[in-house]
Amino acid sequence: MAETKTALVTGANKGIGYAIAAGLAAQGYRVAVGARDDERREAAVAELRRGGAEAFGVRLDVSSDQSVAEAVAVLDERLDHLDAVVNNAGVSGPTAAGALQDPLTLDLDVLRADVETNVLGAVRVINTALPLLRRSASPRIVNVSTDMASLARRTGPIMAAYAPSKTMLNAMTVQYARRFAETDPGILVNAVCPGFVATAFTGFSGSRTAVEGAAVAVRFATLPDGGPTGTFVDDGGTIPW
Ligand SMILES: NC(=O)c1ccc[n+]([C@@H]2O[C@H](COP(=O)([O-])OP(=O)(O)OC[C@H]3O[C@@H](n4cnc5c(N)ncnc54)[C@H](OP(=O)(O)O)[C@@H]3O)[C@@H](O)[C@H]2O)c1
């Protein structure tokens, strides 16, 4: 019998992360729901289980070294390998009505907070989980980005903290892809954009459902061997950097 596939999804208690967890569970993955709030996490796990998923919760705040170390220690106890890590947890930071993170008046603490979660959070999780990923036959890493991070496309409102933090996440994705190509060519790492999704993040104003937004992350978390790495994509294909 084939070994059960396993995945960690960060920020999986709601929104796109929850839908990614559900999508991977639907493909037979045993899913670790990484979330920082105990109540929201356990509610999400219960809901996933009601839907037939094999899911369990892991307390995880990606902005904390200690929390990430503790979460991976729990995974290490419960799983013998990790097939996929989806770095979905993300924050935009406060935005003022009519002047969305104006670079001219940017609060540096907002910029710091976005980088801490959206960039350092992903790096923390990847590097800490790497030994578990290396025990998989086909490890996959997905970094949930946004087309607002595209320097070429310049799309969406001006968000001088959020958008550049995701641009850096994209840059880190390329660094990881290059590095893995040297010593871990089986590890595929990609950045994906879910599109404009109706979640708390967008005040539920997005045009896509969380399930639609999650689809590209699920696809890249389950890539076949020899699939793309170091790319930036959405449902429509490659996004220019
Ligand atoms: N919605 C869109 O249109 C859109 C478009 C492009 C990209 N994205 C990206 O998609 C990802 C998911 O966004 P979403 O729309 O699903 O937003 P969401 O509903 O606000 O969900 C964000 C998730 O991230 C979690 N999170 C935030 N900081 C965290 C931390 N330090 N540690 C652990 N978890 C943390 C949140 O947990 P709490 O519940 O505890 O706050 C929540 O589970 C984000 O990376 C976002 O940048 C979204």
The ligand as a MOL file (V3000), in Angstrom:
LIG
                    3D

  0  0  0     0  0            999 V3000
M  V30 BEGIN CTAB
M  V30 COUNTS 48 52 0 0 0
M  V30 BEGIN ATOM
M  V30 1 N -7.3610 37.1230 -0.5580 0
M  V30 2 C -6.7080 37.5130 -1.6540 0
M  V30 3 O -7.2920 38.1120 -2.5830 0
M  V30 4 C -5.2530 37.2130 -1.8120 0
M  V30 5 C -4.6330 37.5600 -3.0120 0
M  V30 6 C -3.2840 37.2670 -3.1900 0
M  V30 7 C -2.5880 36.6310 -2.1900 0
M  V30 8 N -3.2130 36.2990 -1.0150 0 CHG=1
M  V30 9 C -2.4130 35.6150 -0.0070 0
M  V30 10 O -3.0770 34.4410 0.3900 0
M  V30 11 C -2.6850 34.1030 1.7310 0
M  V30 12 C -3.9250 33.7830 2.5500 0
M  V30 13 O -4.7340 34.9380 2.5790 0
M  V30 14 P -6.3110 34.9110 2.8130 0
M  V30 15 O -6.9040 35.7690 1.7550 0
M  V30 16 O -6.8000 33.5300 3.0150 0 CHG=-1
M  V30 17 O -6.3840 35.7660 4.1810 0
M  V30 18 P -7.0090 35.4560 5.6150 0
M  V30 19 O -8.3740 34.8720 5.4730 0
M  V30 20 O -6.8390 36.7330 6.3650 0
M  V30 21 O -6.0470 34.3390 6.2020 0
M  V30 22 C -4.7320 34.6230 6.5770 0
M  V30 23 C -4.2550 33.4740 7.4100 0
M  V30 24 O -2.8850 33.7130 7.8000 0
M  V30 25 C -2.8230 33.5100 9.1950 0
M  V30 26 N -1.6910 34.2140 9.7950 0
M  V30 27 C -1.3910 35.5320 9.7430 0
M  V30 28 N -0.2700 35.7680 10.4470 0
M  V30 29 C 0.1350 34.5840 10.9600 0
M  V30 30 C 1.1990 34.1650 11.7730 0
M  V30 31 N 2.1080 35.0420 12.2370 0
M  V30 32 N 1.3210 32.8460 12.0900 0
M  V30 33 C 0.4110 31.9660 11.6290 0
M  V30 34 N -0.6470 32.2840 10.8680 0
M  V30 35 C -0.7790 33.5890 10.5470 0
M  V30 36 C -4.1640 33.9890 9.7270 0
M  V30 37 O -4.3770 33.5400 11.0530 0
M  V30 38 P -5.3820 34.3050 12.0660 0
M  V30 39 O -6.7790 33.7830 11.7620 0
M  V30 40 O -4.8770 33.8840 13.4170 0
M  V30 41 O -5.2460 35.7780 11.8030 0
M  V30 42 C -5.0560 33.3270 8.7030 0
M  V30 43 O -5.2300 31.9700 8.9880 0
M  V30 44 C -1.8820 35.2900 2.2570 0
M  V30 45 O -0.4940 34.9750 2.1970 0
M  V30 46 C -2.2050 36.4050 1.2730 0
M  V30 47 O -1.1490 37.3280 1.1440 0
M  V30 48 C -4.5200 36.5720 -0.8020 0
M  V30 END ATOM
M  V30 BEGIN BOND
M  V30 1 1 1 2
M  V30 2 2 2 3
M  V30 3 1 2 4
M  V30 4 1 4 5
M  V30 5 2 4 48
M  V30 6 2 5 6
M  V30 7 1 6 7
M  V30 8 2 7 8
M  V30 9 1 8 9
M  V30 10 1 8 48
M  V30 11 1 9 10
M  V30 12 1 9 46
M  V30 13 1 10 11
M  V30 14 1 11 12
M  V30 15 1 11 44
M  V30 16 1 12 13
M  V30 17 1 13 14
M  V30 18 2 14 15
M  V30 19 1 14 16
M  V30 20 1 14 17
M  V30 21 1 17 18
M  V30 22 2 18 19
M  V30 23 1 18 20
M  V30 24 1 18 21
M  V30 25 1 21 22
M  V30 26 1 22 23
M  V30 27 1 23 24
M  V30 28 1 23 42
M  V30 29 1 24 25
M  V30 30 1 25 26
M  V30 31 1 25 36
M  V30 32 1 26 27
M  V30 33 1 26 35
M  V30 34 2 27 28
M  V30 35 1 28 29
M  V30 36 1 29 30
M  V30 37 2 29 35
M  V30 38 1 30 31
M  V30 39 2 30 32
M  V30 40 1 32 33
M  V30 41 2 33 34
M  V30 42 1 34 35
M  V30 43 1 36 37
M  V30 44 1 36 42
M  V30 45 1 37 38
M  V30 46 2 38 39
M  V30 47 1 38 40
M  V30 48 1 38 41
M  V30 49 1 42 43
M  V30 50 1 44 45
M  V30 51 1 44 46
M  V30 52 1 46 47
M  V30 END BOND
M  V30 END CTAB
M  END
